Amino acid sequence: MIDRKRKKRCSETWKRNERKKARLLGSQYTTKTGKIVNKREVKADCTCKNKCMTKFTMEEKEAVLRALYEKGSKTNKMSIYMG
């Protein structure tokens, strides 16, 4: 049997994994069907039951979301939620 050197996988450059990474980081990406999803941003108006607009300033919300998106994976993001 002949030993052949196989090409190593470079899964970071696969389109599927690039989309997944962009989605987790909150940046703009293109879906599998070609739809462009814009970058996640803090919205000015909030109508949730927690009254976010009165509890936090816009800068505080941006800082929290920036920290959340820098984590990059779901397991790392859970560390922010858990404390």
N, CA, C and O atoms as CSV, one atom per row, in Angstrom:
chain,resi,resn,atom,element,x,y,z
A,1,MET,N,N,0.831,-1.168,0.000
A,1,MET,CA,C,0.000,0.000,0.000
A,1,MET,C,C,0.889,1.249,0.000
A,1,MET,O,O,1.891,1.311,0.712
A,2,ILE,N,N,0.513,2.219,-0.792
A,2,ILE,CA,C,1.285,3.447,-0.918
A,2,ILE,C,C,0.775,4.473,0.100
A,2,ILE,O,O,-0.425,4.724,0.211
A,3,ASP,N,N,1.726,5.057,0.840
A,3,ASP,CA,C,1.356,6.115,1.778
A,3,ASP,C,C,1.250,7.418,1.015
A,3,ASP,O,O,2.179,7.840,0.327
A,4,ARG,N,N,0.094,8.042,1.155
A,4,ARG,CA,C,-0.123,9.322,0.494
A,4,ARG,C,C,-0.429,10.377,1.537
A,4,ARG,O,O,-1.136,10.147,2.519
A,5,LYS,N,N,0.121,11.516,1.284
A,5,LYS,CA,C,-0.147,12.621,2.187
A,5,LYS,C,C,-1.489,13.239,1.803
A,5,LYS,O,O,-1.676,13.712,0.682
A,6,ARG,N,N,-2.414,13.224,2.756
A,6,ARG,CA,C,-3.735,13.761,2.485
A,6,ARG,C,C,-3.793,15.250,2.799
A,6,ARG,O,O,-3.066,15.759,3.652
A,7,LYS,N,N,-4.653,15.907,2.102
A,7,LYS,CA,C,-4.862,17.321,2.331
A,7,LYS,C,C,-5.620,17.503,3.651
A,7,LYS,O,O,-6.603,16.806,3.907
A,8,LYS,N,N,-5.163,18.433,4.477
A,8,LYS,CA,C,-5.821,18.678,5.747
A,8,LYS,C,C,-7.051,19.557,5.536
A,8,LYS,O,O,-7.089,20.413,4.652
A,9,ARG,N,N,-8.043,19.318,6.369
A,9,ARG,CA,C,-9.254,20.124,6.317
A,9,ARG,C,C,-8.981,21.520,6.834
A,9,ARG,O,O,-8.204,21.716,7.768
A,10,CYS,N,N,-9.617,22.460,6.226
A,10,CYS,CA,C,-9.547,23.839,6.692
A,10,CYS,C,C,-10.985,24.306,6.901
A,10,CYS,O,O,-11.518,25.105,6.130
A,11,SER,N,N,-11.602,23.783,7.973
A,11,SER,CA,C,-13.028,24.007,8.181
A,11,SER,C,C,-13.371,25.466,8.482
A,11,SER,O,O,-14.535,25.849,8.366
A,12,GLU,N,N,-12.401,26.283,8.863
A,12,GLU,CA,C,-12.672,27.690,9.132
A,12,GLU,C,C,-13.074,28.441,7.869
A,12,GLU,O,O,-13.799,29.432,7.948
A,13,THR,N,N,-12.618,27.990,6.718
A,13,THR,CA,C,-12.902,28.706,5.481
A,13,THR,C,C,-14.136,28.171,4.755
A,13,THR,O,O,-14.495,28.685,3.696
A,14,TRP,N,N,-14.780,27.161,5.300
A,14,TRP,CA,C,-16.003,26.665,4.675
A,14,TRP,C,C,-17.079,27.735,4.797
A,14,TRP,O,O,-17.182,28.402,5.826
A,15,LYS,N,N,-17.872,27.897,3.756
A,15,LYS,CA,C,-18.884,28.949,3.745
A,15,LYS,C,C,-19.860,28.806,4.906
A,15,LYS,O,O,-20.265,29.799,5.512
A,16,ARG,N,N,-20.233,27.579,5.210
A,16,ARG,CA,C,-21.179,27.340,6.297
A,16,ARG,C,C,-20.617,27.826,7.637
A,16,ARG,O,O,-21.325,28.453,8.426
A,17,ASN,N,N,-19.357,27.535,7.881
A,17,ASN,CA,C,-18.738,27.939,9.135
A,17,ASN,C,C,-18.460,29.440,9.189
A,17,ASN,O,O,-18.497,30.043,10.262
A,18,GLU,N,N,-18.183,30.036,8.039
A,18,GLU,CA,C,-18.004,31.484,8.001
A,18,GLU,C,C,-19.315,32.193,8.335
A,18,GLU,O,O,-19.317,33.190,9.057
A,19,ARG,N,N,-20.438,31.677,7.806
A,19,ARG,CA,C,-21.746,32.246,8.118
A,19,ARG,C,C,-22.055,32.102,9.603
A,19,ARG,O,O,-22.552,33.033,10.237
A,20,LYS,N,N,-21.757,30.934,10.147
A,20,LYS,CA,C,-22.029,30.677,11.555
A,20,LYS,C,C,-21.232,31.624,12.454
A,20,LYS,O,O,-21.761,32.164,13.426
A,21,LYS,N,N,-19.972,31.816,12.125
A,21,LYS,CA,C,-19.125,32.701,12.920
A,21,LYS,C,C,-19.613,34.140,12.840
A,21,LYS,O,O,-19.644,34.840,13.852
A,22,ALA,N,N,-19.997,34.593,11.642
A,22,ALA,CA,C,-20.497,35.955,11.471
A,22,ALA,C,C,-21.796,36.155,12.241
A,22,ALA,O,O,-22.010,37.213,12.833
A,23,ARG,N,N,-22.666,35.145,12.237
A,23,ARG,CA,C,-23.925,35.243,12.958
A,23,ARG,C,C,-23.680,35.350,14.466
A,23,ARG,O,O,-24.319,36.156,15.142
A,24,LEU,N,N,-22.769,34.549,14.986
A,24,LEU,CA,C,-22.475,34.584,16.416
A,24,LEU,C,C,-21.795,35.874,16.847
A,24,LEU,O,O,-21.959,36.320,17.983
A,25,LEU,N,N,-21.031,36.474,15.939
A,25,LEU,CA,C,-20.356,37.734,16.256
A,25,LEU,C,C,-21.246,38.950,16.020
A,25,LEU,O,O,-20.872,40.071,16.364
A,26,GLY,N,N,-22.419,38.730,15.435
A,26,GLY,CA,C,-23.345,39.833,15.204
A,26,GLY,C,C,-23.034,40.674,13.996
A,26,GLY,O,O,-23.588,41.765,13.851
A,27,SER,N,N,-22.168,40.207,13.123
A,27,SER,CA,C,-21.820,40.989,11.936
A,27,SER,C,C,-22.688,40.577,10.750
A,27,SER,O,O,-23.452,39.616,10.837
A,28,GLN,N,N,-22.567,41.303,9.654
A,28,GLN,CA,C,-23.372,41.039,8.464
A,28,GLN,C,C,-22.937,39.744,7.808
A,28,GLN,O,O,-21.746,39.442,7.740
A,29,TYR,N,N,-23.923,38.968,7.318
A,29,TYR,CA,C,-23.619,37.729,6.627
A,29,TYR,C,C,-24.694,37.433,5.595
A,29,TYR,O,O,-25.757,38.053,5.606
A,30,THR,N,N,-24.424,36.498,4.714
A,30,THR,CA,C,-25.368,36.076,3.691
A,30,THR,C,C,-25.843,34.673,4.022
A,30,THR,O,O,-25.028,33.788,4.283
A,31,THR,N,N,-27.156,34.458,4.016
A,31,THR,CA,C,-27.698,33.145,4.342
A,31,THR,C,C,-27.434,32.164,3.211
A,31,THR,O,O,-26.926,32.530,2.151
A,32,LYS,N,N,-27.785,30.932,3.456
A,32,LYS,CA,C,-27.593,29.870,2.468
A,32,LYS,C,C,-28.374,30.148,1.183
A,32,LYS,O,O,-27.932,29.789,0.092
A,33,THR,N,N,-29.540,30.791,1.319
A,33,THR,CA,C,-30.372,31.093,0.157
A,33,THR,C,C,-29.988,32.390,-0.535
A,33,THR,O,O,-30.543,32.718,-1.583
A,34,GLY,N,N,-29.034,33.140,0.041
A,34,GLY,CA,C,-28.567,34.371,-0.585
A,34,GLY,C,C,-29.110,35.638,0.025
A,34,GLY,O,O,-28.785,36.730,-0.442
A,35,LYS,N,N,-29.932,35.527,1.057
A,35,LYS,CA,C,-30.486,36.709,1.722
A,35,LYS,C,C,-29.411,37.357,2.586
A,35,LYS,O,O,-28.701,36.670,3.319
A,36,ILE,N,N,-29.291,38.676,2.501
A,36,ILE,CA,C,-28.294,39.398,3.291
A,36,ILE,C,C,-28.916,39.807,4.619
A,36,ILE,O,O,-29.960,40.459,4.657
A,37,VAL,N,N,-28.263,39.416,5.703
A,37,VAL,CA,C,-28.707,39.769,7.048
A,37,VAL,C,C,-27.769,40.847,7.573
A,37,VAL,O,O,-26.553,40.661,7.619
A,38,ASN,N,N,-28.346,41.967,7.964
A,38,ASN,CA,C,-27.543,43.113,8.408
A,38,ASN,C,C,-26.928,42.880,9.779
A,38,ASN,O,O,-27.326,41.982,10.521
A,39,LYS,N,N,-25.957,43.707,10.088
A,39,LYS,CA,C,-25.270,43.684,11.370
A,39,LYS,C,C,-26.266,43.985,12.494
A,39,LYS,O,O,-27.172,44.801,12.323
A,40,ARG,N,N,-26.095,43.329,13.633
A,40,ARG,CA,C,-26.980,43.572,14.767
A,40,ARG,C,C,-26.610,44.894,15.422
A,40,ARG,O,O,-25.438,45.197,15.647
A,41,GLU,N,N,-27.641,45.665,15.718
A,41,GLU,CA,C,-27.433,46.966,16.337
A,41,GLU,C,C,-28.435,47.162,17.462
A,41,GLU,O,O,-29.473,46.502,17.514
A,42,VAL,N,N,-28.105,48.083,18.363
A,42,VAL,CA,C,-29.005,48.418,19.454
A,42,VAL,C,C,-30.104,49.311,18.901
A,42,VAL,O,O,-29.828,50.311,18.237
A,43,LYS,N,N,-31.322,48.954,19.173
A,43,LYS,CA,C,-32.455,49.762,18.720
A,43,LYS,C,C,-32.734,50.838,19.770
A,43,LYS,O,O,-32.535,50.614,20.964
A,44,ALA,N,N,-33.187,51.980,19.327
A,44,ALA,CA,C,-33.451,53.089,20.245
A,44,ALA,C,C,-34.720,52.849,21.061
A,44,ALA,O,O,-34.746,53.146,22.256
A,45,ASP,N,N,-35.753,52.326,20.447
A,45,ASP,CA,C,-37.021,52.114,21.139
A,45,ASP,C,C,-37.131,50.678,21.628
A,45,ASP,O,O,-36.835,49.732,20.898
A,46,CYS,N,N,-37.560,50.535,22.871
A,46,CYS,CA,C,-37.740,49.212,23.454
A,46,CYS,C,C,-39.101,49.183,24.128
A,46,CYS,O,O,-39.397,50.042,24.958
A,47,THR,N,N,-39.920,48.222,23.789
A,47,THR,CA,C,-41.255,48.139,24.374
A,47,THR,C,C,-41.425,46.868,25.191
A,47,THR,O,O,-42.542,46.370,25.335
A,48,CYS,N,N,-40.345,46.344,25.720
A,48,CYS,CA,C,-40.451,45.101,26.489
A,48,CYS,C,C,-40.981,45.374,27.897
A,48,CYS,O,O,-41.034,46.522,28.339
A,49,LYS,N,N,-41.365,44.319,28.583
A,49,LYS,CA,C,-41.939,44.469,29.917
A,49,LYS,C,C,-40.890,44.834,30.969
A,49,LYS,O,O,-41.251,45.231,32.077
A,50,ASN,N,N,-39.631,44.712,30.656
A,50,ASN,CA,C,-38.563,45.008,31.618
A,50,ASN,C,C,-38.187,46.482,31.675
A,50,ASN,O,O,-37.365,46.869,32.506
A,51,LYS,N,N,-38.760,47.306,30.823
A,51,LYS,CA,C,-38.515,48.749,30.800
A,51,LYS,C,C,-37.024,49.076,30.646
A,51,LYS,O,O,-36.466,49.841,31.432
A,52,CYS,N,N,-36.404,48.506,29.654
A,52,CYS,CA,C,-34.961,48.691,29.420
A,52,CYS,C,C,-34.585,50.153,29.198
A,52,CYS,O,O,-33.508,50.585,29.609
A,53,MET,N,N,-35.448,50.900,28.564
A,53,MET,CA,C,-35.122,52.283,28.230
A,53,MET,C,C,-34.956,53.151,29.481
A,53,MET,O,O,-34.193,54.117,29.463
A,54,THR,N,N,-35.652,52.819,30.551
A,54,THR,CA,C,-35.531,53.628,31.764
A,54,THR,C,C,-34.409,53.130,32.666
A,54,THR,O,O,-33.877,53.905,33.461
A,55,LYS,N,N,-34.038,51.868,32.564
A,55,LYS,CA,C,-33.029,51.299,33.460
A,55,LYS,C,C,-31.602,51.507,32.948
A,55,LYS,O,O,-30.680,51.700,33.740
A,56,PHE,N,N,-31.420,51.468,31.629
A,56,PHE,CA,C,-30.078,51.530,31.051
A,56,PHE,C,C,-29.979,52.662,30.043
A,56,PHE,O,O,-30.940,52.978,29.342
A,57,THR,N,N,-28.798,53.268,29.984
A,57,THR,CA,C,-28.567,54.266,28.948
A,57,THR,C,C,-28.175,53.536,27.661
A,57,THR,O,O,-27.883,52.340,27.682
A,58,MET,N,N,-28.172,54.249,26.568
A,58,MET,CA,C,-27.822,53.666,25.271
A,58,MET,C,C,-26.377,53.159,25.278
A,58,MET,O,O,-26.084,52.115,24.694
A,59,GLU,N,N,-25.477,53.890,25.933
A,59,GLU,CA,C,-24.065,53.496,25.986
A,59,GLU,C,C,-23.894,52.190,26.767
A,59,GLU,O,O,-23.086,51.340,26.394
A,60,GLU,N,N,-24.663,52.036,27.856
A,60,GLU,CA,C,-24.578,50.806,28.644
A,60,GLU,C,C,-25.063,49.606,27.847
A,60,GLU,O,O,-24.471,48.528,27.909
A,61,LYS,N,N,-26.150,49.798,27.094
A,61,LYS,CA,C,-26.658,48.701,26.270
A,61,LYS,C,C,-25.661,48.316,25.187
A,61,LYS,O,O,-25.457,47.132,24.915
A,62,GLU,N,N,-25.040,49.314,24.569
A,62,GLU,CA,C,-24.047,49.029,23.536
A,62,GLU,C,C,-22.851,48.286,24.113
A,62,GLU,O,O,-22.311,47.389,23.466
A,63,ALA,N,N,-22.431,48.647,25.317
A,63,ALA,CA,C,-21.303,47.978,25.962
A,63,ALA,C,C,-21.623,46.515,26.264
A,63,ALA,O,O,-20.776,45.640,26.086
A,64,VAL,N,N,-22.840,46.258,26.718
A,64,VAL,CA,C,-23.250,44.877,27.010
A,64,VAL,C,C,-23.287,44.052,25.729
A,64,VAL,O,O,-22.784,42.929,25.701
A,65,LEU,N,N,-23.873,44.593,24.678
A,65,LEU,CA,C,-23.951,43.853,23.418
A,65,LEU,C,C,-22.572,43.643,22.797
A,65,LEU,O,O,-22.310,42.589,22.217
A,66,ARG,N,N,-21.698,44.626,22.911
A,66,ARG,CA,C,-20.334,44.474,22.396
A,66,ARG,C,C,-19.619,43.335,23.121
A,66,ARG,O,O,-18.946,42.516,22.495
A,67,ALA,N,N,-19.770,43.290,24.446
A,67,ALA,CA,C,-19.152,42.217,25.230
A,67,ALA,C,C,-19.745,40.868,24.857
A,67,ALA,O,O,-19.035,39.863,24.818
A,68,LEU,N,N,-21.034,40.844,24.586
A,68,LEU,CA,C,-21.707,39.604,24.205
A,68,LEU,C,C,-21.208,39.098,22.856
A,68,LEU,O,O,-20.952,37.904,22.700
A,69,TYR,N,N,-21.069,39.987,21.887
A,69,TYR,CA,C,-20.646,39.583,20.546
A,69,TYR,C,C,-19.164,39.257,20.478
A,69,TYR,O,O,-18.741,38.512,19.594
A,70,GLU,N,N,-18.369,39.794,21.386
A,70,GLU,CA,C,-16.942,39.476,21.388
A,70,GLU,C,C,-16.680,38.046,21.825
A,70,GLU,O,O,-15.647,37.473,21.478
A,71,LYS,N,N,-17.596,37.463,22.579
A,71,LYS,CA,C,-17.421,36.086,23.072
A,71,LYS,C,C,-17.365,35.100,21.910
A,71,LYS,O,O,-16.507,34.218,21.896
A,72,GLY,N,N,-18.265,35.233,20.936
A,72,GLY,CA,C,-18.172,34.458,19.716
A,72,GLY,C,C,-18.817,33.089,19.699
A,72,GLY,O,O,-19.107,32.593,18.610
A,73,SER,N,N,-19.063,32.445,20.823
A,73,SER,CA,C,-19.726,31.151,20.790
A,73,SER,C,C,-20.830,31.114,21.825
A,73,SER,O,O,-20.828,31.891,22.780
A,74,LYS,N,N,-21.771,30.208,21.630
A,74,LYS,CA,C,-22.915,30.138,22.531
A,74,LYS,C,C,-22.499,29.776,23.945
A,74,LYS,O,O,-23.059,30.310,24.903
A,75,THR,N,N,-21.539,28.892,24.099
A,75,THR,CA,C,-21.118,28.500,25.439
A,75,THR,C,C,-20.424,29.658,26.165
A,75,THR,O,O,-20.599,29.831,27.371
A,76,ASN,N,N,-19.648,30.437,25.437
A,76,ASN,CA,C,-19.005,31.601,26.051
A,76,ASN,C,C,-20.018,32.683,26.391
A,76,ASN,O,O,-19.861,33.391,27.386
A,77,LYS,N,N,-21.064,32.819,25.567
A,77,LYS,CA,C,-22.097,33.814,25.838
A,77,LYS,C,C,-22.878,33.464,27.082
A,77,LYS,O,O,-23.330,34.358,27.797
A,78,MET,N,N,-23.047,32.188,27.357
A,78,MET,CA,C,-23.784,31.766,28.544
A,78,MET,C,C,-23.075,32.220,29.819
A,78,MET,O,O,-23.726,32.414,30.846
A,79,SER,N,N,-21.754,32.391,29.772
A,79,SER,CA,C,-21.029,32.851,30.951
A,79,SER,C,C,-21.448,34.267,31.340
A,79,SER,O,O,-21.403,34.617,32.519
A,80,ILE,N,N,-21.854,35.084,30.375
A,80,ILE,CA,C,-22.333,36.424,30.684
A,80,ILE,C,C,-23.696,36.344,31.368
A,80,ILE,O,O,-23.956,37.057,32.337
A,81,TYR,N,N,-24.568,35.466,30.852
A,81,TYR,CA,C,-25.909,35.340,31.414
A,81,TYR,C,C,-25.880,34.758,32.825
A,81,TYR,O,O,-26.673,35.154,33.678
A,82,MET,N,N,-24.968,33.821,33.070
A,82,MET,CA,C,-24.940,33.153,34.358
A,82,MET,C,C,-24.241,33.965,35.458
A,82,MET,O,O,-24.374,33.661,36.643
A,83,GLY,N,N,-23.508,34.984,35.056
A,83,GLY,CA,C,-22.916,35.837,36.077
A,83,GLY,C,C,-21.469,35.933,36.065
A,83,GLY,O,O,-20.890,36.633,36.895
